[in-house]
Every structure is written in C-alpha cells, then in structure tokens.
C-alpha cells in the first residue's frame, strides 16, 4: 500500500487480519493532523463490524441520529437517519485522527519518510521507485490521496469549484444552549450569505464549516491574499459564528473543493482507491467513506489473489464497476450540496427555502435521508 491515511491503514489492517503480509509506505513522517473528515456512515460501520473496528469507532464517536436544515432561525426540514432500516441508523462523528488511530491498531506499522516517484505495473509484479531505491511487489494499491494521482493517471485534471470554505472546531457556548439543546443533531444553516454547517463532535465540541468569500463574488481568485491571511480568515469566521451567538475559540483553516472520478481503478497488478481514485466535495461528508468502502470491499479480493496465486478476474471487474458507479453518484450528490450552500439574492434564497422544504418533506425526506446516509452506494 502507498499511503497511510485512513484508507491505506484500513486496507493494511484488514489484510493483516486475514494473514496477508502487507507493507505501507508513507511520505509523511507522522500521522495526519488533518481532521476535515469527521463522519463515518452506516455502510462503512456495517462493513467493518466483523473486524471489530466498528466497536472501536463507536467507543469514541458521537452518534448523530438526525440533521436539520434551517434558515433565518426557522427549521426548513429534517433528515432522520434514525428512521432508516439499517443496522446503524446514525452517522458516527469523530476527528479523522481518531479514525486513523482505530485502524492503526490492526494495521502494519507504516514505513514513514518514503516518497514514491514512479509505478510500473507488469503482468508479474509492480516496480516501485522510491527515494530509498527501487523495489518490486506482487501487488500494489495506491491510496496516497489526490497528490499521488499523477503516479497512475495521465493529466488527471479535476474540476475545481469556485467555492471556498472556512472550518473550525469549538466548544458549544452557554448562549447556544437552545441552538444545541439536542447535542447530537447536525444543523445546516442556509442563509443568504452562504451555508454554515454545525456538526457534533466528541467531548461536547462541534465542527463549524462556513462558505467563505472575502468579497461579494462567488468566484473569488484562489490566490487572493485574503484567503491565505490567518487573521482575515479568523475575522470572517468570527462574524459568521456571531450570528449564532457562538464565540470563536479554535484555529480556523480554509479550503477549496474539487471533483475527480478516475476512468479506471486497475492496471494489471496495480489498483487505486480513495482520494487518489475519486475526489468529491466534502460538503455532505461522503469522500472518506467512499475510500473506506473501496478498501473494505477490495480486501477479500486481494486475500483470494494472494492465497491462490490467481487474480479473481470476474470479481475484480465487478468491484471496479461498482466503486466507479458509487463514486459518480456521490460526486453528483456532493455537487448538489455545494450548489445549495452558495450565497443567493433574497429572491433566489426564498426559492431555495421553498425547495428545501419540499426535498425534506413527507416522502422525499426519507429518500434524501437514504442518500445522505450513503444508501445509494452500490455496495452499501
């Protein structure tokens, strides 16, 4: 495996648990401090239950049974995960570092500080060029995130959205007791100034994500210094949180969003999973889960391949088709979420409020809950 993020660690752990020798190469010298991905959805929890990993995740996570869409202080509708017919009728939220720590308990220790420069698959092995030399492996899985994509795809251009966001974690203020009286409810505020999302985290904290622009345009230049200046970012986030009566106490970071779905996931003995293979807008929280399902569904196929010495070709082809279909569906839903969260004129905002009420109303509301819980993943 190349990459020791949550996807690489999960695959390495599942293979090790099955008795398969696996190595994980990682460029970074330490684990990820990034916790942008916080939600683990029901299909992933179900897929990992037999391994014992689900129990480890749930020991740390907040179980979120419902979400609300609000605008100008009024509830537009709700998403009820707890009314779905599923083994885990909730979203489990915890920082990405916590998810990685659970997976690391069963994964082989990553070989850190090793950069991979080239991959050459053949019918018998894959040559891996690293700064520590060239080695051969019978199978290689690339799970190194979007920055590793150029190792396997020619001109892997992603669609770059104009939207940018600010993110921070904070303790819930006393003034927000009414807003968060249900501490396990996710809240999405759809305001004329853009979306402001609020998600429960362990230890009484919440994750806040706000649409961001230093000006009035929805298409600001990414190189604008206002995006990069920490003081300016902090000031903009502070103003957004003030509308909720929520003080800003933590570090603020900014990020943009992209969309990419690979044309294929396999070239002979080389396979690609996670963000290296597909990247969707994080608005909706399905990106990491896509990669985790890639790993969970690929592990038994690799186990068969190693034990028998023969590739399970029909199963691998079906796996590839299913994961690409799932990635395209998730990308479409994420694009819808991104568009819904943009700033709007008063007239357009009124139309959005009406549309969201219809989306989350009787009948359609259950369908959207199914979609947001990744129920339309082909292998859910």
BADRENZA-730663 format. One record per residue (C-alpha): residue number from 0; x, y, z. Coordinates in Angstrom, 1 decimal, padded with zeros to 4 digits. Example, Ala and Ser with C-alpha at 12.3 -4.5 7.8 and 13.67 -1.06 7.14 Angstrom:
[0 [012.3 -004.5 007.8]]
[1 [013.7 -001.1 007.1]]
***
This chain:
[0 [000.0 000.0 000.0]]
[1 [001.1 003.5 -000.7]]
[2 [-000.4 006.0 001.7]]
[3 [-001.1 005.7 005.5]]
[4 [-004.2 007.8 005.7]]
[5 [-007.4 006.2 006.9]]
[6 [-007.9 004.2 003.6]]
[7 [-004.4 002.8 003.5]]
[8 [-004.4 001.9 007.2]]
[9 [-007.8 000.2 006.8]]
[10 [-006.8 -001.9 003.9]]
[11 [-003.5 -002.8 005.5]]
[12 [-005.3 -003.8 008.7]]
[13 [-007.9 -005.9 007.0]]
[14 [-005.2 -007.8 005.0]]
[15 [-003.1 -008.3 008.1]]
[16 [-006.1 -009.6 009.9]]
[17 [-006.6 -012.1 007.1]]
[18 [-003.0 -013.3 007.4]]
[19 [-001.6 -011.5 004.4]]
[20 [001.8 -009.8 004.6]]
[21 [001.5 -006.1 003.6]]
[22 [003.7 -003.1 003.8]]
[23 [002.5 000.5 003.9]]
[24 [004.8 003.2 002.5]]
[25 [004.1 006.8 003.6]]
[26 [005.8 010.0 002.6]]
[27 [004.8 011.9 005.8]]
[28 [007.0 011.5 008.9]]
[29 [004.0 011.5 011.2]]
[30 [000.3 010.7 011.2]]
[31 [-002.3 013.2 009.8]]
[32 [-003.2 016.1 012.0]]
[33 [-006.0 017.0 009.5]]
[34 [-009.5 016.2 010.7]]
[35 [-011.6 017.6 007.9]]
[36 [-013.4 014.2 007.5]]
[37 [-015.4 013.6 010.7]]
[38 [-018.4 011.4 009.7]]
[39 [-018.5 007.6 009.3]]
[40 [-021.7 006.4 007.6]]
[41 [-023.8 003.3 008.1]]
[42 [-022.5 001.3 005.2]]
[43 [-018.9 001.6 006.5]]
[44 [-019.9 000.7 010.0]]
[45 [-021.7 -002.4 008.7]]
[46 [-018.8 -003.4 006.5]]
[47 [-016.3 -003.2 009.4]]
[48 [-018.4 -004.7 012.1]]
[49 [-017.0 -008.3 011.8]]
[50 [-013.4 -006.9 012.1]]
[51 [-014.1 -005.3 015.5]]
[52 [-013.2 -001.9 014.1]]
[53 [-016.8 -000.6 014.3]]
[54 [-016.9 -001.1 018.0]]
[55 [-013.6 000.8 018.3]]
[56 [-015.0 003.7 016.3]]
[57 [-018.3 003.8 018.3]]
[58 [-016.4 003.9 021.6]]
[59 [-015.1 007.3 020.6]]
[60 [-017.8 008.7 018.3]]
[61 [-020.9 010.8 018.7]]
[62 [-023.9 009.1 017.2]]
[63 [-025.9 011.6 015.2]]
[64 [-029.4 010.3 014.5]]
[65 [-030.8 013.4 012.7]]
[66 [-029.9 016.6 011.0]]
[67 [-031.8 019.9 010.5]]
[68 [-031.9 022.4 007.7]]
[69 [-032.5 025.9 009.0]]
[70 [-032.8 029.4 007.5]]
[71 [-033.2 032.7 009.3]]
[72 [-033.9 030.9 012.6]]
[73 [-036.6 028.6 011.2]]
[74 [-036.5 024.9 010.6]]
[75 [-037.0 024.0 006.9]]
[76 [-036.9 020.3 007.3]]
[77 [-035.0 017.4 008.9]]
[78 [-033.1 014.3 007.8]]
[79 [-033.9 011.4 010.1]]
[80 [-031.2 008.8 009.9]]
[81 [-032.8 007.1 012.9]]
[82 [-035.8 006.2 010.8]]
[83 [-033.9 004.3 008.2]]
[84 [-034.0 000.5 008.1]]
[85 [-030.3 -000.1 008.7]]
[86 [-028.1 -001.8 011.3]]
[87 [-026.6 001.6 012.2]]
[88 [-029.3 004.3 012.0]]
[89 [-027.0 007.3 012.6]]
[90 [-023.8 009.0 011.5]]
[91 [-020.8 008.4 013.8]]
[92 [-018.7 011.6 014.1]]
[93 [-015.1 011.8 015.4]]
[94 [-012.0 013.5 014.2]]
[95 [-010.1 011.8 011.4]]
[96 [-007.2 011.3 013.7]]
[97 [-009.4 009.2 015.9]]
[98 [-010.5 007.1 012.9]]
[99 [-006.9 006.6 011.9]]
[100 [-005.9 005.6 015.4]]
[101 [-008.6 002.9 015.5]]
[102 [-007.4 001.5 012.1]]
[103 [-003.7 001.7 013.2]]
[104 [-004.4 -000.8 016.0]]
[105 [-004.7 -003.7 013.5]]
[106 [-002.6 -002.3 010.6]]
[107 [001.1 -002.9 010.0]]
[108 [003.3 000.0 011.1]]
[109 [003.8 002.3 008.1]]
[110 [007.3 002.8 006.8]]
[111 [007.4 006.6 007.0]]
[112 [009.5 009.1 005.2]]
[113 [009.5 007.2 001.9]]
[114 [008.4 009.1 -001.2]]
[115 [007.2 007.1 -004.3]]
[116 [008.3 008.6 -007.6]]
[117 [007.1 006.1 -010.2]]
[118 [005.0 002.9 -010.5]]
[119 [005.5 000.4 -013.4]]
[120 [002.9 -002.4 -013.4]]
[121 [003.6 -005.6 -015.3]]
[122 [001.8 -009.0 -015.6]]
[123 [004.1 -010.5 -012.9]]
[124 [004.8 -007.6 -010.5]]
[125 [004.8 -003.8 -009.9]]
[126 [008.1 -001.9 -009.8]]
[127 [008.0 000.9 -007.3]]
[128 [010.6 003.7 -007.5]]
[129 [011.2 005.4 -004.2]]
[130 [013.8 007.8 -002.7]]
[131 [015.1 004.7 -000.9]]
[132 [015.6 002.7 -004.1]]
[133 [013.5 000.5 -006.4]]
[134 [011.6 -002.5 -005.2]]
[135 [009.2 -005.0 -006.7]]
[136 [005.9 -006.1 -005.2]]
[137 [003.4 -008.7 -006.4]]
[138 [000.6 -006.3 -005.8]]
[139 [000.4 -002.5 -005.2]]
[140 [-002.5 -000.4 -004.0]]
[141 [-002.2 003.3 -004.3]]
[142 [-004.1 005.1 -001.5]]
[143 [-002.0 008.2 -001.3]]
[144 [-004.7 010.8 -001.8]]
[145 [-005.2 013.3 -004.5]]
[146 [-001.5 014.3 -004.6]]
[147 [-000.5 010.8 -005.6]]
[148 [-002.9 010.7 -008.6]]
[149 [-000.2 011.7 -011.2]]
[150 [001.6 008.4 -010.5]]
[151 [-001.1 006.5 -012.3]]
[152 [-003.2 008.8 -014.5]]
[153 [-002.2 010.9 -017.4]]
[154 [-003.2 014.6 -017.0]]
[155 [-005.6 013.9 -014.1]]
[156 [-007.4 017.2 -014.2]]
[157 [-010.0 017.7 -011.5]]
[158 [-013.0 020.1 -011.7]]
[159 [-012.2 023.0 -009.4]]
[160 [-015.3 024.5 -007.8]]
[161 [-015.3 028.3 -007.2]]
[162 [-016.4 027.7 -003.7]]
[163 [-014.2 028.0 -000.6]]
[164 [-014.9 027.3 003.0]]
[165 [-013.7 028.1 006.5]]
[166 [-013.6 025.4 009.2]]
[167 [-013.1 025.4 013.0]]
[168 [-013.9 023.3 016.0]]
[169 [-015.3 024.9 019.1]]
[170 [-016.9 024.2 022.5]]
[171 [-020.6 025.0 022.4]]
[172 [-021.2 028.3 024.2]]
[173 [-023.8 028.7 027.0]]
[174 [-025.6 031.2 024.8]]
[175 [-026.1 028.4 022.3]]
[176 [-027.9 026.0 024.8]]
[177 [-031.1 026.5 022.9]]
[178 [-029.5 026.0 019.5]]
[179 [-027.8 022.8 020.6]]
[180 [-030.2 021.5 023.2]]
[181 [-030.1 018.3 021.2]]
[182 [-026.3 017.8 021.3]]
[183 [-026.4 015.0 018.7]]
[184 [-028.2 017.0 016.0]]
[185 [-026.4 018.2 012.9]]
[186 [-027.5 021.6 011.8]]
[187 [-027.1 023.2 008.3]]
[188 [-027.9 026.9 008.2]]
[189 [-028.8 028.0 004.6]]
[190 [-028.5 031.8 004.7]]
[191 [-028.3 034.5 002.0]]
[192 [-024.6 034.8 002.9]]
[193 [-023.9 031.1 002.3]]
[194 [-024.1 027.9 004.2]]
[195 [-022.9 027.5 007.8]]
[196 [-022.8 023.8 008.9]]
[197 [-022.6 022.6 012.5]]
[198 [-021.8 019.0 013.4]]
[199 [-021.4 017.3 016.8]]
[200 [-018.0 016.1 017.9]]
[201 [-016.9 014.1 021.0]]
[202 [-016.3 015.9 024.3]]
[203 [-019.0 018.5 023.8]]
[204 [-017.5 020.2 020.8]]
[205 [-018.8 021.0 017.4]]
[206 [-017.4 021.3 013.9]]
[207 [-018.4 024.5 012.1]]
[208 [-017.9 024.9 008.3]]
[209 [-018.9 028.2 006.6]]
[210 [-019.0 029.2 002.9]]
[211 [-016.2 031.8 002.5]]
[212 [-015.5 034.8 000.3]]
[213 [-013.7 038.0 001.2]]
[214 [-015.9 039.9 -001.3]]
[215 [-019.3 039.6 -002.8]]
[216 [-018.4 037.3 -005.6]]
[217 [-019.0 033.6 -005.5]]
[218 [-015.9 033.1 -007.8]]
[219 [-013.0 034.7 -005.9]]
[220 [-009.5 034.1 -007.1]]
[221 [-007.9 031.3 -005.0]]
[222 [-004.6 033.4 -004.9]]
[223 [-006.4 036.3 -003.2]]
[224 [-004.3 037.1 -000.1]]
[225 [-007.5 037.4 001.9]]
[226 [-007.9 033.6 001.6]]
[227 [-004.5 032.9 003.0]]
[228 [-004.2 035.5 005.7]]
[229 [-005.0 033.8 009.0]]
[230 [-006.1 037.0 010.7]]
[231 [-008.6 037.7 007.8]]
[232 [-009.9 034.2 007.8]]
[233 [-010.4 034.3 011.6]]
[234 [-012.2 037.6 011.3]]
[235 [-014.6 036.3 008.7]]
[236 [-015.3 033.1 010.6]]
[237 [-015.9 035.1 013.8]]
[238 [-018.5 037.2 012.1]]
[239 [-020.3 034.1 010.8]]
[240 [-020.4 032.4 014.2]]
[241 [-021.5 035.6 015.9]]
[242 [-024.9 035.3 014.1]]
[243 [-025.4 032.1 016.1]]
[244 [-024.1 033.6 019.4]]
[245 [-021.2 031.2 019.2]]
[246 [-017.7 032.5 020.1]]
[247 [-014.7 031.6 018.0]]
[248 [-012.2 029.7 020.2]]
[249 [-010.2 027.4 017.9]]
[250 [-007.9 027.5 014.9]]
[251 [-009.5 028.5 011.6]]
[252 [-008.5 026.9 008.3]]
[253 [-009.6 027.4 004.8]]
[254 [-010.0 025.0 001.9]]
[255 [-011.4 024.7 -001.6]]
[256 [-013.1 021.8 -003.2]]
[257 [-012.6 019.7 -006.3]]
[258 [-014.3 016.8 -008.2]]
[259 [-012.5 013.9 -009.9]]
[260 [-013.6 010.4 -010.8]]
[261 [-010.9 008.2 -012.4]]
[262 [-011.6 006.4 -015.6]]
[263 [-010.4 003.1 -014.2]]
[264 [-009.1 001.6 -010.9]]
[265 [-006.8 -001.2 -012.0]]
[266 [-003.9 -001.7 -014.3]]
[267 [-002.7 -005.3 -014.1]]
[268 [-001.3 -005.7 -010.5]]
[269 [-001.8 -002.0 -009.6]]
[270 [-005.0 -000.8 -008.0]]
[271 [-006.1 002.7 -007.0]]
[272 [-008.5 003.5 -004.1]]
[273 [-009.6 006.5 -002.0]]
[274 [-009.0 010.1 -003.0]]
[275 [-006.3 009.0 -005.5]]
[276 [-009.2 007.5 -007.5]]
[277 [-012.0 009.8 -006.7]]
[278 [-012.4 013.2 -005.0]]
[279 [-015.8 014.8 -004.2]]
[280 [-016.8 018.0 -002.5]]
[281 [-016.6 017.4 001.3]]
[282 [-020.0 019.1 001.7]]
[283 [-022.1 016.1 002.6]]
[284 [-019.3 014.1 004.2]]
[285 [-019.0 011.2 001.8]]
[286 [-015.5 011.4 000.4]]
[287 [-013.6 009.4 003.1]]
[288 [-016.4 006.9 003.3]]
[289 [-016.1 006.2 -000.4]]
[290 [-012.5 005.3 000.1]]
[291 [-013.2 003.2 003.2]]
[292 [-015.7 001.2 001.2]]
[293 [-013.1 000.8 -001.6]]
[294 [-010.7 -000.7 001.0]]
[295 [-013.3 -002.9 002.8]]
[296 [-014.6 -004.4 -000.5]]
[297 [-011.2 -004.9 -002.0]]
[298 [-009.5 -006.6 000.9]]
[299 [-011.2 -010.0 000.4]]
[300 [-010.4 -010.0 -003.3]]
[301 [-006.7 -009.3 -002.6]]
[302 [-006.7 -012.0 000.0]]
[303 [-008.0 -014.5 -002.5]]
[304 [-005.5 -013.4 -005.1]]
[305 [-002.5 -013.8 -002.7]]
[306 [-003.7 -017.2 -001.3]]
[307 [-004.4 -018.8 -004.6]]
[308 [-001.9 -017.0 -006.8]]
[309 [-004.6 -016.2 -009.3]]
[310 [-006.5 -012.9 -009.8]]
[311 [-010.3 -013.3 -009.2]]
[312 [-010.9 -011.5 -012.5]]
[313 [-014.8 -011.5 -012.6]]
[314 [-014.9 -010.2 -009.0]]
[315 [-012.3 -007.6 -009.6]]
[316 [-014.1 -006.3 -012.7]]
[317 [-017.4 -006.1 -010.8]]
[318 [-015.6 -004.4 -007.9]]
[319 [-014.2 -001.8 -010.2]]
[320 [-017.5 -001.1 -011.9]]
[321 [-019.3 -000.9 -008.5]]
[322 [-016.8 001.5 -007.0]]
[323 [-016.8 003.8 -010.0]]
[324 [-020.6 003.9 -010.1]]
[325 [-020.7 004.7 -006.4]]
[326 [-018.1 007.5 -006.8]]
[327 [-020.1 009.1 -009.6]]
[328 [-023.3 009.0 -007.5]]
[329 [-021.5 010.5 -004.5]]
[330 [-020.0 013.2 -006.7]]
[331 [-023.4 014.2 -008.0]]
[332 [-024.9 014.5 -004.5]]
[333 [-021.9 016.4 -003.3]]
[334 [-022.2 018.8 -006.2]]
[335 [-025.9 019.4 -005.3]]
[336 [-024.9 020.1 -001.7]]
[337 [-022.3 022.5 -002.8]]
[338 [-024.7 024.5 -005.1]]
[339 [-027.3 024.6 -002.3]]
[340 [-024.9 026.2 000.0]]
[341 [-023.9 029.2 -002.1]]
[342 [-024.8 032.8 -001.3]]
[343 [-028.0 033.9 -003.1]]
[344 [-030.1 037.1 -003.7]]
[345 [-033.2 037.4 -001.5]]
[346 [-035.5 036.2 -004.3]]
[347 [-033.3 033.2 -005.0]]
[348 [-032.9 032.5 -001.3]]
[349 [-036.7 032.4 -000.9]]
[350 [-036.9 029.9 -003.8]]
[351 [-034.1 027.8 -002.1]]
[352 [-036.0 027.7 001.2]]
[353 [-039.1 026.5 -000.6]]
[354 [-037.2 023.8 -002.5]]
[355 [-035.5 022.5 000.6]]
[356 [-038.9 022.3 002.4]]
[357 [-040.1 020.1 -000.5]]
[358 [-036.9 018.0 -000.5]]
[359 [-037.1 017.2 003.2]]
[360 [-040.9 016.9 003.4]]
[361 [-043.0 013.8 003.7]]
[362 [-042.0 011.1 001.2]]
[363 [-039.0 012.8 -000.4]]
[364 [-037.4 013.4 003.1]]
[365 [-036.9 009.7 003.6]]
[366 [-035.3 009.4 000.1]]
[367 [-032.8 012.2 000.9]]
[368 [-032.0 010.6 004.3]]
[369 [-031.2 007.4 002.4]]
[370 [-029.0 009.3 000.0]]
[371 [-027.1 011.3 002.7]]
[372 [-026.6 008.0 004.6]]
[373 [-024.8 006.6 001.5]]
[374 [-027.7 004.2 000.9]]
[375 [-027.2 004.6 -002.9]]
[376 [-023.6 003.3 -002.7]]
[377 [-023.7 000.2 -004.9]]
[378 [-022.1 -001.9 -002.2]]
[379 [-024.0 -000.4 000.8]]
***
